[in-house]
Amino acid sequence: MASDITLLYDTRPIGVLDSGVGGLSVLREIRALLPHEHILYAADQGHVPYGPRSIEEVRTFTLGVARFLIEHKAKLVVVACNTASAAALYTLREAFPETPFVGMEPAVKPAARDTRTGRIGVIATEATFQGELYASVVGRFANGVQVETQACPEFVLLAEAGETSGDAAREAVRRRLAPLLAAGIDQLVLGCTHFPFLRAIIEAEVGPGVCVIDPGAAIARQVRRVLDGRGLLNGSDAPGGVTYTTSGDPAAFRRVLNALLGIDTRPDDVLALRWNGGLLGWAE
């Protein structure tokens, strides 16, 4: 009987990792779909942004963050960062074969399926475009479709600063999206988890003729499918909680967290992490 109860109430957390605050756009979708699950969120802001870094660097950081989450009992890890997924998802599954991973991939498939003009746009980081995962997605799903790409590194910095609606954000969006609109796209894939926080001004810039695709809700559904398939869902009716951690400045993370998600956290709701010899752990 005791083991049956354990199976019904797997209270171990879902681990969510990102270079910074972008993964919060995925976290909010998971919270909406799975409100009884606990979440351990790790932001590697000591190394943000990941986009301009080499694939090898990003892979090393991602392995370190994932190891931290698994050591703290994560039953599933969401790589809520397109750059980290592109650099390290295959490696993570090899390194931690007992842990299920759900990664991000640009939503090229629905964009290619639904395009009317035969031209779709993808915005992401340079590292995402350079990864094998992106090439695989385009190769599998974009046959016969023209894919226009645009790296938007400043979008990450704007989201990290919580500046998602001002003049600087609007000007950056206008400048980066102009070539895609000129190419005649009618689907725009948000290929970075930071970008949904700029969605309102992105949609205003592209207009009603362009469908903006955020894969966050689809990732949340995949998390539920994997947990359910492995018997890992928390069957409790009690609300789940979130533990936020960062390898950067906890106070700065908390301010942006509150602004982006519209919540009111306390100072001790965000815990400090530190890298030490390639290992990520609690700050002393």
Secondary structure, DSSP 4 states (H G I P E B T S, - for coil): -HHHHHHHB--PPEEEEESSSTTHHHHHHHHHH-TT--EEEEE-TTS---TTS-HHHHHHHHHHHHHHHHHTT-SEEEE--HHHHHHHHHHHHHH-TTS-EEE----HHHHHHH-SSSEEEEEE-HHHHHSHHHHHHHHHH-TT-EEEEEE-HHHHHHHHTT--SSHHHHHHHHHHHHHHHHTT-SEEEE-STTGGGGHHHHHHHH-TTSEEE-THHHHHHHHHHHHHHTT--B--SSPP-EEEEESS-HHHHHHHHHHHHT----GGGEEEEEEETTEEEE--
